[in-house]
Amino acid sequence: MEVKIGVQHAPREIVLESAQTAEEVEGAVADALGGKSPLLSLVDEHGRKVLVPSDRLAYVEIGEQSVRKVGFGAL
């Protein structure tokens, strides 16, 4: 699952590929924005944890998992 996170006062967004489902990511975002958690915590597909203060979230975009093409072929 591709997740893009916009952070206030930061010129670039955070982009990560996560093994979490869209529902799990949405739940974590809802908890962070609802005040249940001071941090948005997500884990990428390599096991690295990404922490963003919930009061600095500008937006979170949850997309489809991207399929990487392997090999040579016609475009």
N, C-alpha and C positions, 0 to 999 in steps of 0.2 A: 504494500500500500504506500503510495507516495503522499507525503505530508509536507505542506509548505506553511511556515509560521512567520508571520510578520511581527516584528518587535518595534515598539515605539522608540523613536529617536535613534534607530539603527538604519543605515543606508541599504543594507542587504537583508534578504529574507533567509531563513533557515530551511533547507530542503533535506529531507531524509526519506529513506526507504525503510518501512517498518513491517515486521511480520505480524503486527497487531491488526485486528479487523477494524473496519470503519466504525463499528459500534463501540469497540473498546477505546479508540481514539476520541470519538465523540463524547463518551462518558468521562474520560480524563479531562477534556476541555471544559465540559459542563461543571465538573467538580471544582476546577481551578477558577472558573468565572463565577461560580456560585458561592465562593468563600469557604468551601470545605477543605481546600488545600491551598497553601500560599504559593505553590509551584506547579507548573504544568510539567509532568514527567513522562517522557516517551522513550522507548528503547528502539534503536534501529536494528536492521537485520544482521549487523555484526556484533550485537550485544552491548553497544555503547549507549549510555544513558544521556539524554538531552534534557536539561532542566531550564525552564524559562519562568521568571517571576510572573505570577498571574496578573499583577497590576500593570505589566508592561506589554501584554498581548494586544496587538492591533487586529490581527485576523489569523484564522487557521483554515487552510484549504485542504480538504481531504479528497484525493483523487484515486483513480484506478491504478492497479499495479501495472507498471510498464514492463513490456516483454522485450527483452534484449535480443536483437538479431545477431546471429553468429554466422561467420563465414562470408563468402563472396557471393554476390548475386546481382541481378539487375535491379536498379532502383526503380 
